[in-house]
Amino acid sequence: MAVPWSEIVARYSGGAQLPSMPGARTLQVTGADDEYIYVSHRLWSDKLTRAYLEKAMALLDEGRMTRDYASVIDHYRTFIADERPTTAATVLKDLGYVD
């Protein structure tokens, strides 16, 4: 079952540091609101769209996407959006959807 968006907003409202893929720098979540999760890295800042993340959570819940981190990145890019798929996989991992 998808994590309610209100819980995600509460979880990230004060920001968070998430371990990224092995060998990469830590991902900084800077906040969240009704439409986005805001993220930054050493050289960039961006946002992840709620609708895309909720679609990924639904596909993962339904077993239509693998929970393997590397595969989630490719599936997210292919089936959902080419919007920071590695970052999205990192957030999904923090939420317990990805191994």
MARVO-390106 format. One line per 10 residues: number of its first residue (from 1); their letters; for each residue x, y, z of N, C-alpha, C. Coordinates in nm, 3 decimals. Layout:
<kegus>
NUM> A> X,Y,Z,X,Y,Z,X,Y,Z  ...;
</kegus>
This chain:
<kegus>
1> MAVPWSEIVA> 0.085,-0.119,0.000,0.000,0.000,0.000,0.089,0.124,0.000  0.056,0.220,-0.083,0.136,0.341,-0.096,0.137,0.420,0.035  0.250,0.478,0.064,0.263,0.565,0.181,0.177,0.689,0.153  0.089,0.726,0.246,0.009,0.848,0.224,0.101,0.969,0.206  0.066,1.054,0.110,0.151,1.168,0.079,0.170,1.258,0.200  0.070,1.270,0.285,0.082,1.354,0.404,0.194,1.304,0.496  0.214,1.173,0.502,0.324,1.116,0.581,0.459,1.148,0.517  0.464,1.149,0.386,0.588,1.182,0.315,0.623,1.329,0.340  0.522,1.416,0.331,0.546,1.559,0.357,0.597,1.577,0.500  0.533,1.510,0.595,0.576,1.522,0.735,0.718,1.467,0.753;
11> RYSGGAQLPS> 0.748,1.356,0.688,0.879,1.292,0.700,0.991,1.384,0.650  0.967,1.454,0.539,1.072,1.533,0.477,1.059,1.684,0.500  0.961,1.727,0.577,0.940,1.871,0.596,1.060,1.941,0.658  1.131,1.872,0.747,1.250,1.931,0.808,1.378,1.897,0.734  1.364,1.832,0.620,1.481,1.791,0.543,1.531,1.655,0.589  1.618,1.597,0.510,1.677,1.467,0.543,1.799,1.444,0.455  1.891,1.366,0.506,2.006,1.323,0.426,1.989,1.175,0.398  1.988,1.139,0.271,1.967,1.001,0.230,2.092,0.947,0.165  2.133,0.827,0.206,2.247,0.765,0.137,2.207,0.734,-0.007  2.290,0.772,-0.099,2.261,0.748,-0.240,2.319,0.614,-0.280;
21> MPGARTLQVT> 2.327,0.589,-0.409,2.383,0.462,-0.455,2.528,0.451,-0.413  2.578,0.330,-0.401,2.716,0.312,-0.354,2.816,0.395,-0.433  2.901,0.466,-0.361,3.005,0.547,-0.422,2.963,0.689,-0.452  2.835,0.719,-0.436,2.785,0.854,-0.464,2.772,0.934,-0.335  2.767,1.064,-0.350,2.750,1.151,-0.235,2.608,1.139,-0.179  2.591,1.184,-0.057,2.462,1.182,0.009,2.364,1.277,-0.061  2.240,1.233,-0.072,2.135,1.315,-0.129,2.068,1.394,-0.018  2.048,1.521,-0.039,1.983,1.608,0.059,1.839,1.633,0.016  1.744,1.592,0.098,1.605,1.629,0.077,1.585,1.758,0.155  1.541,1.862,0.086,1.530,1.992,0.151,1.388,2.026,0.193;
31> GADDEYIYVS> 1.291,1.945,0.152,1.153,1.968,0.192,1.056,1.896,0.103  0.928,1.912,0.134,0.822,1.850,0.055,0.694,1.930,0.073  0.610,1.928,-0.030,0.479,1.992,-0.020,0.377,1.903,-0.090  0.261,1.956,-0.122,0.155,1.874,-0.181,0.187,1.820,-0.320  0.284,1.877,-0.389,0.313,1.835,-0.526,0.453,1.780,-0.550  0.548,1.814,-0.463,0.688,1.778,-0.490,0.764,1.740,-0.364  0.874,1.666,-0.386,0.980,1.649,-0.288,1.100,1.725,-0.345  1.154,1.814,-0.267,1.266,1.897,-0.312,1.397,1.834,-0.268  1.491,1.827,-0.361,1.618,1.759,-0.336,1.734,1.844,-0.386  1.850,1.820,-0.327,1.970,1.886,-0.377,2.089,1.793,-0.360;
41> HRLWSDKLTR> 2.187,1.818,-0.440,2.311,1.743,-0.439,2.422,1.847,-0.443  2.541,1.805,-0.444,2.654,1.899,-0.441,2.648,2.002,-0.554  2.607,1.961,-0.674,2.613,2.050,-0.789,2.477,2.093,-0.845  2.368,2.046,-0.789,2.239,2.077,-0.845,2.129,2.072,-0.739  2.014,2.127,-0.773,1.893,2.112,-0.692,1.777,2.093,-0.789  1.675,2.019,-0.743,1.563,1.987,-0.831,1.446,1.943,-0.744  1.343,1.890,-0.808,1.228,1.840,-0.736,1.178,1.713,-0.803  1.113,1.627,-0.724,1.052,1.505,-0.773,0.901,1.523,-0.768  0.833,1.486,-0.873,0.690,1.506,-0.885,0.611,1.398,-0.811  0.517,1.444,-0.730,0.433,1.354,-0.651,0.366,1.247,-0.738;
51> AYLEKAMALL> 0.304,1.287,-0.848,0.232,1.193,-0.934,0.323,1.081,-0.983  0.446,1.113,-1.018,0.540,1.012,-1.065,0.579,0.916,-0.953  0.607,0.970,-0.836,0.644,0.885,-0.723,0.527,0.796,-0.681  0.407,0.849,-0.681,0.290,0.767,-0.645,0.267,0.657,-0.748  0.290,0.686,-0.876,0.278,0.582,-0.979,0.382,0.472,-0.954  0.504,0.512,-0.920,0.608,0.412,-0.891,0.570,0.327,-0.771  0.518,0.390,-0.665,0.477,0.314,-0.547,0.367,0.214,-0.583  0.273,0.255,-0.667,0.165,0.164,-0.709,0.221,0.047,-0.790  0.310,0.074,-0.884,0.370,-0.034,-0.964,0.451,-0.129,-0.877  0.521,-0.075,-0.779,0.598,-0.160,-0.688,0.505,-0.243,-0.601;
61> DEGRMTRDYA> 0.397,-0.183,-0.551,0.299,-0.257,-0.471,0.234,-0.369,-0.550  0.209,-0.345,-0.678,0.143,-0.443,-0.764,0.239,-0.549,-0.816  0.369,-0.534,-0.788,0.468,-0.628,-0.837,0.500,-0.609,-0.984  0.464,-0.496,-1.040,0.489,-0.470,-1.182,0.624,-0.405,-1.207  0.694,-0.371,-1.099,0.832,-0.322,-1.105,0.912,-0.398,-1.002  1.035,-0.430,-1.036,1.123,-0.498,-0.943,1.163,-0.403,-0.831  1.202,-0.458,-0.717,1.246,-0.376,-0.604,1.399,-0.362,-0.599  1.466,-0.416,-0.698,1.611,-0.404,-0.707,1.648,-0.260,-0.745  1.735,-0.198,-0.666,1.769,-0.056,-0.682,1.807,-0.021,-0.825  1.902,-0.093,-0.882,1.950,-0.061,-1.018,1.840,-0.078,-1.121;
71> SVIDHYRTFI> 1.759,-0.180,-1.106,1.649,-0.202,-1.200,1.539,-0.098,-1.185  1.515,-0.053,-1.063,1.413,0.049,-1.041,1.449,0.176,-1.118  1.576,0.209,-1.121,1.620,0.328,-1.194,1.579,0.317,-1.341  1.610,0.203,-1.403,1.576,0.184,-1.544,1.425,0.179,-1.565  1.352,0.107,-1.478,1.207,0.097,-1.493,1.139,0.232,-1.471  1.188,0.308,-1.375,1.131,0.441,-1.350,1.146,0.528,-1.475  1.263,0.527,-1.533,1.289,0.606,-1.654,1.201,0.558,-1.769  1.181,0.428,-1.783,1.106,0.371,-1.895,0.955,0.382,-1.876  0.905,0.345,-1.758,0.760,0.334,-1.737,0.695,0.459,-1.676  0.775,0.546,-1.617,0.715,0.659,-1.545,0.760,0.792,-1.604;
81> ADERPTTAAT> 0.885,0.828,-1.582,0.934,0.956,-1.633,1.086,0.958,-1.628  1.144,1.037,-1.714,1.289,1.057,-1.711,1.317,1.182,-1.627  1.270,1.178,-1.503,1.286,1.288,-1.410,1.368,1.237,-1.291  1.498,1.258,-1.298,1.588,1.216,-1.190,1.557,1.075,-1.139  1.565,0.974,-1.227,1.530,0.838,-1.185,1.618,0.782,-1.073  1.745,0.817,-1.071,1.832,0.769,-0.963,1.791,0.833,-0.831  1.758,0.961,-0.835,1.713,1.031,-0.715,1.580,0.973,-0.668  1.489,0.948,-0.761,1.360,0.889,-0.726,1.380,0.752,-0.661  1.470,0.671,-0.716,1.497,0.539,-0.658,1.553,0.553,-0.517  1.635,0.653,-0.494,1.691,0.676,-0.360,1.581,0.711,-0.261;
91> VLKDLGYVD> 1.488,0.796,-0.301,1.376,0.833,-0.214,1.286,0.711,-0.192  1.257,0.636,-0.297,1.176,0.516,-0.282,1.242,0.414,-0.190  1.373,0.407,-0.194,1.445,0.319,-0.103,1.428,0.367,0.041  1.440,0.495,0.062,1.422,0.550,0.197,1.281,0.525,0.249  1.184,0.521,0.160,1.045,0.497,0.198,1.014,0.348,0.215  1.112,0.262,0.187,1.094,0.119,0.206,1.043,0.042,0.086  1.042,0.104,-0.030,0.992,0.038,-0.151,1.099,-0.035,-0.230  1.224,0.000,-0.208,1.334,-0.054,-0.288,1.437,-0.117,-0.195  1.492,-0.229,-0.240,1.594,-0.299,-0.161,1.730,-0.235,-0.180;
</kegus>
